[in-house]
Amino acid sequence: MSSTTSPITRYHGVAILLHWLLAAALIGIFVLGSYMTDLPFSPQRLQLYSWHKWAGVVILLLSALRLFWRLTHRPPALPAQIEQAMPRWQAIAHHATHHGLYLLFFAVPLIGWAYSSAAGFPIVLFGALPLPDFVPVSPELAEFIKPWHELSAVAMLLLAGLHVAGALKHVVIDRDGLLQRMWFGR
């Protein structure tokens, strides 16, 4: 598809800001989580785990805010010429990826919170605000939950990669201006 002639309807500035804040936070927490797990037990490792948990709670709050915004502010429809040119499988992948990401925005931090609670390491947000435990302390439950946190985080990374690949396809191959809808500026 060549360049479109009709203007692309943009997302609201709040939606754009929340999208990119969440993207940056997810990249940061994934890198931190990958790095900290291989460290030997030390005060540094404990501090990184605390930061990881704090970031997870912030991501959970950003996700709730983003979902609230999305539910109260209808996103712009795909431009007709893009929607008509998109094969059915791509439309299905587009919607499935977005729904999967929204699900994982909540599942990953909630599973992490449950793991932390079951392992007996409560979350004290920013070192000052103790959060309630999600589940009772149970080493067996912690061992059961731990891989689910890791697997769901990897699933989110893979879906985010698919989302980025789709966006790049629109920039590099289709050159249809679709990315402008979620970019800063006019």
N, C-alpha and C positions, 0 to 999 in steps of 0.2 A: 504494500500500500504506500502510496506517495504522501507527501505533505497534505494535511487536511486543509480545507478552505474555510470551514466554519470554526468559530472560536471554541476552545475547550473550556468547559465549566469547571471552575476551581473549587477545591475544598475550602472551607472556612479557615481562617488563620489559626484558630484554636486547635482545630483538627490537625493541621499541618504541624504545629508546634508539638502537640502530643505525640504524633507519629514519629517525629525525628528524635524527641526526647526519649521515647521508649526504645527506639532503635539503638541509640547510643548507650542507654542503660543496659540493654540486653547484650550488646557486644562486650561492654565492660564486665558485666557479671559473669558471662561465660568464660572470658579470658581469666578473670580472677579465680573462678571455680576450678578451671582446668589447672591453673598454676598451683593453687594452695593444696590440692589433694596429694601431690607428690612430695610435699615438704615434710621433713622430719618433725616430730613433736617439738614445739618450741613456743615461746611467747609470741614470736612473729606469726606463726601458723594460727595460734588462737586469735590474734588480732585480725588476721585476714578472714578467718571464719566469721568473726563478729561483723566485719564490714560486708561480707557476702550476705549474711542474714539481713543486715540493715538494708542493703540494696534490694534484696528480695521483697522486703516489706514495702519499700518505696515503689518498686515495680508493680506490686499488687495494687497499691493505691493509685498509681498512674493508670493502670489498666482499668480500674473501676471508674476513674474519671473519664478515661477515653470511651469506655462502653456507655457511660451515662451520656456523654456528649453525642455519641453516635446514635443512641436511641432517641435523643431529643432534637437532633439536627440531622435531617435526612441528607445522606451523602449525595453528591451529584451523580446522575446517571451517566453511564458510559455514552460518549457521543455516538449517535446512530451509525455513522459511517464506520466507526471502529467495531461496534457491536455486530454489524452486518458482515464485516470482513473476518470476524473471529470464528474459526471452526468450533463446532459444538464441544469437542473435547477440551479446547482451551477455555471456553466459558465455564465448563464444569470445573476444570482445574483452578481457574481464577476464584470462583466462589468457594470451593473446598479449601483452598489454601487460606483464604481470609478467615473462614469459619474455624479452621483448625488452629490458626494463630491466635484468634481470640480465646478459644478454649484453653490453649496452652499458656496464654498470658496469666491465667488464673490457676491452672492446674499445677504448673511447675513450682511457683512459690508456695502454694498451699501444701503440696506434697513435701516440699523442703521444710516447711514449718512443722508438719506432722512428724517428719523424721527427727528434727531437732528436739521436739517435745518427747518423742519416744526414747531417744538416746539420752535424755536427762540433761540436755543443754538448753535451758530456756532462752528465749530471745529477749534481750534488753535493748530496745531500740535506742540507738545513739548513746548507749551506756547509761541511760537515765530512765527510760520508760519500759518497765517490765510488761511483756505481753503475755496473755494467758496461754497455757499449754493447750495444744490442739487435741492431744491424746495423752493417756497416762504413760508414765515411764515404763518401758518394757523393752529390754534388749532384743527379745525375739521379734517384736513388732518393728523395732528400728532396723534390724537386719532385713526384714521383709520389705520395708518402705524404701530403704536406701537405693536399691537399683532402679526403682520406679522414678525417683527424682532425677537420677542420671539419665535414664532412657527418655523421659519426657523432655528434659533439657536438650538432649541431642535431637529429638524429634522436632522441637521448636527451631533449633539451629538449621535443620534440613529444610523445614518449611520456609523459614526466613530466606534461606539460600534460593529456594524455588521462586519466592516472591521477588527477590532481587534479579534473578535470571529473567523473569517475565518483564520486569521493568526495563532491563537492559535490552531485551528483544524489541520493545517498543521504541527505544532510543536508537539502537544501532541498525536493526533490520527494517522495522516498519516505518521509522522516522515520522511518527504520527502525532508527536507532541503530547502524548498522554501523560508523561512524567511531569509536565508543567502543572498539572492539577494538584500535585502534592509537593511542589517546590516553593521555596520562599521567593518573595518578590512578585512582580507582575510578569 
